[in-house]
């Protein structure tokens, strides 16, 4: 639409306030709890064996054990994560602690026998994996027949410019091809796993976090400060920390803008 002076200065001001009020109404975005709802709908029995791929400090592993009574193996390639997860295990209730363990592993090297797992849980991992096809084949290997994958992945959209992707992905450890939804689709197809459901969350998690605690707006403010006076922060925290913080802020802003999108894949062997 070409710029229209009469509309811009006359008709639009008449509706601008009402338009803003309308935009203040929430679209009821789904937050991270939607992943637990997806698992709940699978109706897996207590004591089902679960692998939490890229478990980090163990929060999701404990949540899966607490909510569903699963027996969860959390795997991660970062020793610090495993140390913190095992430390957290000591403060959990004995019944929960007995259901959760942690070992070194990756999406392409899961320390579990063939056909031994009822659910692979994978959140915020696939975009960091060099070869999603290899990871999907590994998931298929460890799953029992009829067992599931529930994976949450952040992917790039057509709104993300190539130069923005270059600035963001390198510092955040994202493999550019692995953030391509077409590559993820091909990896799933090549694994033989059946697609039960793919849920496009678009910018919902970004909207949800903004409505809950203002995270996106705070990230935008932090990013503005980082870019306006970089030496202030580089001098205090170092170049590497500065670059990571810029990347993290951009990640939250781009997710809010729809340049990054969340998707949930529910797969079955």
C-alpha positions as CSV (number, residue, x, y, z in Angstrom):
1,X,0.0,0.0,0.0
2,X,1.4,3.4,-1.0
3,X,1.6,6.1,1.5
4,X,-1.7,8.1,1.6
5,X,-1.4,11.5,3.2
6,X,-5.1,11.9,3.9
7,X,-5.4,8.5,5.5
8,X,-2.2,8.9,7.6
9,X,-3.0,12.3,9.0
10,X,-6.8,12.3,9.1
11,X,-8.6,8.9,9.1
12,X,-5.9,6.8,10.9
13,X,-5.7,9.1,13.9
14,X,-9.5,8.6,14.4
15,X,-9.0,4.8,14.9
16,X,-5.5,4.7,16.3
17,X,-6.5,4.6,20.0
18,X,-9.1,1.8,19.4
19,X,-6.6,-0.1,17.3
20,X,-4.0,0.1,20.1
21,X,-6.6,-1.1,22.7
22,X,-7.5,-4.0,20.5
23,X,-3.8,-4.9,20.2
24,X,-3.5,-4.9,24.0
25,X,-5.9,-7.9,24.1
26,X,-4.1,-11.1,24.5
27,X,-4.4,-13.8,21.8
28,X,-4.0,-16.4,24.5
29,X,-0.5,-17.7,23.4
30,X,0.5,-21.1,24.5
31,X,3.5,-21.3,26.8
32,X,6.0,-24.1,27.5
33,X,3.4,-26.1,29.5
34,X,1.9,-27.1,26.1
35,X,4.7,-29.6,25.9
36,X,3.5,-31.3,29.1
37,X,0.0,-31.3,27.7
38,X,1.2,-33.0,24.6
39,X,2.9,-35.7,26.7
40,X,-0.2,-36.1,28.8
41,X,-2.3,-36.8,25.8
42,X,-0.1,-39.7,24.8
43,X,-1.4,-41.5,27.9
44,X,1.8,-43.3,28.7
45,X,1.7,-45.4,31.9
46,X,3.7,-44.6,35.0
47,X,7.2,-46.2,35.0
48,X,7.5,-45.6,31.2
49,X,11.2,-45.2,30.3
50,X,12.1,-41.7,29.0
51,X,15.2,-40.1,27.6
52,X,15.5,-36.4,28.1
53,X,18.0,-35.4,25.3
54,X,20.0,-32.3,26.1
55,X,18.7,-32.4,29.7
56,X,20.7,-29.3,30.8
57,X,20.5,-29.0,34.6
58,X,17.7,-31.5,34.9
59,X,14.6,-29.4,35.3
60,X,12.6,-31.1,32.6
61,X,13.7,-34.6,33.7
62,X,12.4,-33.9,37.2
63,X,9.2,-32.4,35.9
64,X,8.5,-35.5,33.7
65,X,9.1,-37.8,36.7
66,X,6.9,-35.6,39.0
67,X,4.0,-35.1,36.6
68,X,3.8,-38.6,35.1
69,X,5.8,-41.0,37.3
70,X,8.2,-41.7,34.4
71,X,11.7,-43.2,34.8
72,X,13.9,-40.6,33.2
73,X,17.4,-40.7,31.9
74,X,18.7,-37.3,31.3
75,X,21.7,-37.0,28.9
76,X,23.9,-34.1,28.0
77,X,27.4,-33.6,26.6
78,X,28.3,-30.8,29.0
79,X,29.8,-32.0,32.3
80,X,28.8,-28.9,34.2
81,X,25.1,-29.6,33.4
82,X,25.4,-33.2,34.6
83,X,27.1,-32.1,37.8
84,X,24.4,-29.5,38.5
85,X,21.6,-32.0,37.6
86,X,23.0,-34.6,40.0
87,X,23.4,-32.0,42.7
88,X,19.7,-31.0,42.2
89,X,18.8,-34.7,42.5
90,X,19.9,-34.7,46.1
91,X,17.3,-32.2,47.0
92,X,14.4,-33.9,45.3
93,X,12.0,-36.1,47.2
94,X,13.3,-39.7,47.4
95,X,10.5,-41.1,45.1
96,X,11.4,-38.6,42.4
97,X,15.1,-38.8,42.9
98,X,14.9,-42.6,42.5
99,X,13.2,-42.2,39.1
100,X,15.8,-39.8,37.5
101,X,19.4,-40.4,36.5
102,X,21.9,-38.5,34.4
103,X,24.6,-39.6,32.0
104,X,26.8,-38.2,29.3
105,X,25.3,-38.5,25.9
106,X,24.1,-36.6,22.8
107,X,21.2,-36.7,20.3
108,X,23.3,-39.0,18.1
109,X,24.8,-41.1,20.8
110,X,22.1,-42.2,23.3
111,X,23.3,-44.6,26.0
112,X,20.3,-46.9,25.8
113,X,19.8,-50.3,24.2
114,X,17.8,-50.8,21.0
115,X,14.0,-50.7,21.4
116,X,14.2,-49.9,25.1
117,X,12.6,-46.4,25.4
118,X,8.9,-45.3,25.6
119,X,9.5,-41.6,25.0
120,X,12.3,-39.4,23.7
121,X,11.8,-35.8,25.0
122,X,13.9,-33.3,23.1
123,X,13.6,-29.6,23.8
124,X,15.8,-26.8,22.3
125,X,18.3,-29.3,21.0
126,X,17.8,-30.2,17.3
127,X,18.9,-26.7,16.1
128,X,22.3,-27.4,17.7
129,X,22.8,-30.9,16.2
130,X,25.2,-31.1,13.2
131,X,23.1,-33.8,11.5
132,X,19.4,-34.0,12.4
133,X,19.0,-37.1,10.2
134,X,21.5,-39.0,12.3
135,X,19.7,-37.9,15.5
136,X,16.3,-39.0,14.2
137,X,17.7,-42.4,13.2
138,X,19.2,-42.7,16.8
139,X,15.8,-41.9,18.2
140,X,14.2,-44.6,16.1
141,X,16.8,-47.1,17.3
142,X,16.2,-46.6,21.0
143,X,12.4,-46.4,20.8
144,X,10.2,-49.4,21.3
145,X,7.6,-50.1,18.5
146,X,4.7,-47.7,19.1
147,X,6.8,-45.4,21.3
148,X,7.0,-41.6,20.8
149,X,9.2,-38.6,20.3
150,X,8.1,-35.2,21.6
151,X,10.5,-32.6,20.3
152,X,10.5,-28.8,20.5
153,X,12.7,-27.0,18.0
154,X,13.3,-23.3,17.2
155,X,13.5,-22.9,13.4
156,X,14.2,-19.9,11.2
157,X,11.4,-18.3,9.1
158,X,11.5,-16.4,5.9
159,X,11.5,-13.2,7.9
160,X,15.0,-13.8,9.2
161,X,17.4,-12.1,6.8
162,X,20.6,-14.0,5.9
163,X,22.8,-11.4,7.6
164,X,20.7,-11.7,10.8
165,X,21.1,-15.5,10.7
166,X,24.9,-15.2,10.3
167,X,25.1,-12.8,13.3
168,X,22.9,-14.9,15.5
169,X,23.6,-18.6,14.8
170,X,27.4,-18.6,15.1
171,X,27.4,-17.1,18.6
172,X,24.4,-19.2,19.8
173,X,25.9,-22.5,18.6
174,X,23.1,-23.1,16.1
175,X,23.8,-25.1,12.9
176,X,22.2,-23.0,10.1
177,X,21.0,-26.0,8.2
178,X,19.5,-27.6,11.3
179,X,17.4,-24.5,11.9
180,X,15.9,-25.0,8.5
181,X,12.4,-26.6,8.9
182,X,12.8,-28.3,5.5
183,X,16.0,-30.1,6.8
184,X,14.1,-31.2,9.9
185,X,11.2,-32.5,7.8
186,X,13.6,-34.5,5.6
187,X,15.4,-35.9,8.7
188,X,12.1,-37.1,10.1
189,X,11.0,-38.6,6.8
190,X,14.3,-40.5,6.4
191,X,14.1,-42.0,9.9
192,X,10.9,-44.0,9.3
193,X,9.2,-42.3,12.2
194,X,5.6,-41.6,11.7
195,X,4.5,-37.9,12.1
196,X,1.6,-37.9,14.6
197,X,1.3,-34.1,14.8
198,X,3.3,-31.0,14.1
199,X,2.3,-27.9,16.1
200,X,3.4,-24.6,14.7
201,X,3.8,-22.2,17.6
202,X,5.0,-19.3,15.5
203,X,5.7,-16.4,17.9
204,X,3.5,-17.7,20.7
205,X,6.3,-18.5,23.3
206,X,7.7,-15.0,22.7
207,X,4.2,-13.4,23.3
208,X,3.7,-15.7,26.3
209,X,6.9,-14.7,27.9
210,X,6.3,-11.0,27.3
211,X,2.8,-11.3,28.9
212,X,4.2,-13.2,31.9
213,X,7.3,-11.2,32.8
214,X,8.1,-8.7,30.0
215,X,11.1,-10.8,28.8
216,X,11.0,-9.7,25.1
217,X,10.8,-6.0,26.0
218,X,13.6,-6.3,28.5
219,X,15.7,-8.1,25.9
220,X,15.1,-5.4,23.4
221,X,16.1,-2.7,26.0
222,X,19.3,-4.7,26.8
223,X,20.1,-5.1,23.2
224,X,19.7,-1.3,22.6
225,X,22.2,-0.7,25.4
226,X,24.6,-3.3,24.2
227,X,24.7,-1.9,20.7
228,X,24.9,1.8,21.8
229,X,27.8,1.4,24.2
230,X,29.5,-1.9,23.5
231,X,32.8,-1.0,25.1
232,X,31.1,-0.4,28.5
233,X,30.2,-4.0,28.6
234,X,33.1,-5.5,26.7
235,X,35.5,-3.9,29.1
236,X,33.7,-5.3,32.2
237,X,32.7,-8.8,31.0
238,X,34.9,-9.5,28.0
239,X,34.3,-9.9,24.3
240,X,33.0,-13.5,24.4
241,X,30.4,-12.7,27.1
242,X,29.4,-9.6,25.3
243,X,28.8,-11.5,22.0
244,X,26.8,-14.2,23.8
245,X,24.6,-11.6,25.6
246,X,23.9,-9.9,22.3
247,X,23.0,-13.2,20.7
248,X,20.7,-14.1,23.6
249,X,18.9,-10.8,23.4
250,X,18.5,-11.1,19.6
251,X,17.1,-14.6,20.1
252,X,14.3,-13.4,22.3
253,X,13.5,-10.4,20.1
254,X,13.6,-12.4,16.9
255,X,11.3,-15.0,18.5
256,X,8.8,-12.3,19.4
257,X,9.0,-10.8,15.8
258,X,8.4,-14.2,14.2
259,X,11.8,-14.4,12.7
260,X,12.3,-17.5,14.8
261,X,9.4,-19.9,15.3
262,X,8.8,-22.7,17.7
263,X,7.5,-26.1,16.5
264,X,6.5,-29.2,18.3
265,X,6.9,-32.6,16.5
266,X,5.1,-35.6,17.9
267,X,6.5,-38.7,16.2
268,X,5.8,-42.4,16.7
269,X,7.9,-45.5,15.8
